Amino acid sequence: MNAIKELKIYIGIAEKISEAGTCKRMKTGAVIVKDGCVIGTGYNGSAKGDKHCLEHGCDMEHGHCVRCVHAEVNAIINAARSGTSTVEAKMYCTHRPCHRCIKHIINSGISTVYYLNDYRDNRTTEVLINTGYINQVYQVIKEKLHEDIHRD
């Protein structure tokens, strides 16, 4: 499978998974792929058994909802729960990871991150620069992705 088709498929899966998100502010999704196989998925939602934003409202701190576990972290947790290593895997996200998530992504050994929508968090850029991971995170331009698919 070529890289453009791969991006379209896995970003599409992340978008679909994001629909399960339980935060009122934003629905996000993430997919981890290794050797062509999906090994973890996640959406933003409360910890198992905890209250959901949809039912009880967001728990806000400094302009961010902190009730939810982010999609990227849930995807890493789901891979870990199945005993699957994320080392050298790729992650596909609906949004640019925040500074906390990017730390988990780096430490889990994920080699590359592709995201669709920007999420402005200057601290993410700082972490990416400080760790040398800056060249491993790429924004996918949806219109360009659509054009390239139809040229094949």
TORKOL-957566 format. One record per residue (C-alpha): x, y, z. Coordinates in steps of 0.1 Angstrom, whole numbers, plus 5000, padded with zeros to 4 digits. Layout:
<recs>
<X:X | Y:Y | Z:Z>
...
</recs>
This chain:
<recs>
<X:5000 | Y:5000 | Z:5000>
<X:5014 | Y:5034 | Z:4991>
<X:5020 | Y:5061 | Z:5018>
<X:4991 | Y:5084 | Z:5007>
<X:4966 | Y:5055 | Z:5008>
<X:4979 | Y:5045 | Z:5042>
<X:4975 | Y:5080 | Z:5055>
<X:4940 | Y:5083 | Z:5042>
<X:4929 | Y:5049 | Z:5058>
<X:4945 | Y:5055 | Z:5092>
<X:4935 | Y:5091 | Z:5095>
<X:4900 | Y:5080 | Z:5085>
<X:4900 | Y:5054 | Z:5113>
<X:4911 | Y:5080 | Z:5138>
<X:4883 | Y:5103 | Z:5127>
<X:4857 | Y:5076 | Z:5130>
<X:4870 | Y:5066 | Z:5165>
<X:4869 | Y:5102 | Z:5176>
<X:4831 | Y:5100 | Z:5173>
<X:4831 | Y:5079 | Z:5205>
<X:4847 | Y:5107 | Z:5225>
<X:4829 | Y:5119 | Z:5256>
<X:4842 | Y:5155 | Z:5260>
<X:4819 | Y:5183 | Z:5250>
<X:4848 | Y:5206 | Z:5240>
<X:4865 | Y:5184 | Z:5214>
<X:4863 | Y:5149 | Z:5201>
<X:4897 | Y:5134 | Z:5192>
<X:4909 | Y:5100 | Z:5180>
<X:4942 | Y:5082 | Z:5176>
<X:4953 | Y:5050 | Z:5159>
<X:4987 | Y:5032 | Z:5164>
<X:4999 | Y:5011 | Z:5135>
<X:5028 | Y:4987 | Z:5135>
<X:5039 | Y:4966 | Z:5105>
<X:5006 | Y:4974 | Z:5087>
<X:4984 | Y:4963 | Z:5117>
<X:4963 | Y:4985 | Z:5140>
<X:4977 | Y:4977 | Z:5175>
<X:4959 | Y:5004 | Z:5195>
<X:4931 | Y:5029 | Z:5192>
<X:4918 | Y:5056 | Z:5215>
<X:4894 | Y:5085 | Z:5219>
<X:4892 | Y:5112 | Z:5245>
<X:4871 | Y:5101 | Z:5274>
<X:4869 | Y:5098 | Z:5312>
<X:4887 | Y:5070 | Z:5331>
<X:4868 | Y:5038 | Z:5332>
<X:4840 | Y:5042 | Z:5358>
<X:4844 | Y:5080 | Z:5362>
<X:4819 | Y:5107 | Z:5352>
<X:4818 | Y:5118 | Z:5315>
<X:4818 | Y:5154 | Z:5303>
<X:4787 | Y:5147 | Z:5283>
<X:4768 | Y:5139 | Z:5315>
<X:4785 | Y:5161 | Z:5342>
<X:4803 | Y:5188 | Z:5322>
<X:4839 | Y:5194 | Z:5316>
<X:4864 | Y:5198 | Z:5345>
<X:4883 | Y:5229 | Z:5334>
<X:4918 | Y:5240 | Z:5344>
<X:4936 | Y:5268 | Z:5325>
<X:4912 | Y:5266 | Z:5296>
<X:4915 | Y:5228 | Z:5291>
<X:4893 | Y:5200 | Z:5301>
<X:4911 | Y:5177 | Z:5325>
<X:4883 | Y:5151 | Z:5331>
<X:4893 | Y:5132 | Z:5300>
<X:4922 | Y:5109 | Z:5292>
<X:4934 | Y:5120 | Z:5258>
<X:4930 | Y:5098 | Z:5227>
<X:4968 | Y:5094 | Z:5222>
<X:4973 | Y:5081 | Z:5258>
<X:4942 | Y:5058 | Z:5255>
<X:4956 | Y:5043 | Z:5223>
<X:4990 | Y:5037 | Z:5240>
<X:4972 | Y:5021 | Z:5270>
<X:4951 | Y:4999 | Z:5248>
<X:4982 | Y:4986 | Z:5230>
<X:4999 | Y:4980 | Z:5264>
<X:4968 | Y:4962 | Z:5277>
<X:4971 | Y:4937 | Z:5248>
<X:5008 | Y:4933 | Z:5254>
<X:5018 | Y:4949 | Z:5221>
<X:5050 | Y:4970 | Z:5219>
<X:5046 | Y:5004 | Z:5204>
<X:5083 | Y:5007 | Z:5196>
<X:5088 | Y:5018 | Z:5160>
<X:5050 | Y:5021 | Z:5155>
<X:5033 | Y:5051 | Z:5138>
<X:5005 | Y:5071 | Z:5153>
<X:4977 | Y:5088 | Z:5133>
<X:4957 | Y:5114 | Z:5152>
<X:4928 | Y:5137 | Z:5145>
<X:4947 | Y:5166 | Z:5162>
<X:4982 | Y:5176 | Z:5170>
<X:4991 | Y:5160 | Z:5203>
<X:4993 | Y:5183 | Z:5234>
<X:5026 | Y:5187 | Z:5253>
<X:5016 | Y:5159 | Z:5278>
<X:5006 | Y:5134 | Z:5251>
<X:5037 | Y:5140 | Z:5230>
<X:5058 | Y:5130 | Z:5261>
<X:5039 | Y:5097 | Z:5263>
<X:5043 | Y:5092 | Z:5226>
<X:5081 | Y:5098 | Z:5227>
<X:5086 | Y:5075 | Z:5257>
<X:5065 | Y:5047 | Z:5243>
<X:5088 | Y:5045 | Z:5213>
<X:5064 | Y:5055 | Z:5186>
<X:5086 | Y:5066 | Z:5157>
<X:5063 | Y:5089 | Z:5137>
<X:5031 | Y:5109 | Z:5143>
<X:5007 | Y:5122 | Z:5116>
<X:4979 | Y:5145 | Z:5126>
<X:4951 | Y:5162 | Z:5107>
<X:4940 | Y:5193 | Z:5127>
<X:4963 | Y:5217 | Z:5145>
<X:4960 | Y:5220 | Z:5183>
<X:4979 | Y:5251 | Z:5194>
<X:5000 | Y:5243 | Z:5224>
<X:5034 | Y:5260 | Z:5223>
<X:5047 | Y:5236 | Z:5250>
<X:5044 | Y:5208 | Z:5225>
<X:5068 | Y:5225 | Z:5201>
<X:5092 | Y:5231 | Z:5230>
<X:5091 | Y:5194 | Z:5239>
<X:5096 | Y:5184 | Z:5203>
<X:5126 | Y:5207 | Z:5199>
<X:5142 | Y:5197 | Z:5232>
<X:5139 | Y:5160 | Z:5226>
<X:5149 | Y:5161 | Z:5189>
<X:5116 | Y:5146 | Z:5179>
<X:5106 | Y:5177 | Z:5159>
<X:5111 | Y:5159 | Z:5126>
<X:5089 | Y:5130 | Z:5135>
<X:5056 | Y:5148 | Z:5137>
<X:5038 | Y:5158 | Z:5105>
<X:5005 | Y:5176 | Z:5097>
<X:4984 | Y:5159 | Z:5070>
<X:4966 | Y:5184 | Z:5048>
<X:4931 | Y:5169 | Z:5042>
<X:4926 | Y:5186 | Z:5008>
<X:4960 | Y:5175 | Z:4995>
<X:4954 | Y:5140 | Z:5008>
<X:4921 | Y:5139 | Z:4989>
<X:4937 | Y:5152 | Z:4957>
<X:4966 | Y:5126 | Z:4958>
<X:4942 | Y:5097 | Z:4964>
<X:4922 | Y:5106 | Z:4933>
<X:4953 | Y:5108 | Z:4911>
<X:4962 | Y:5071 | Z:4917>
</recs>
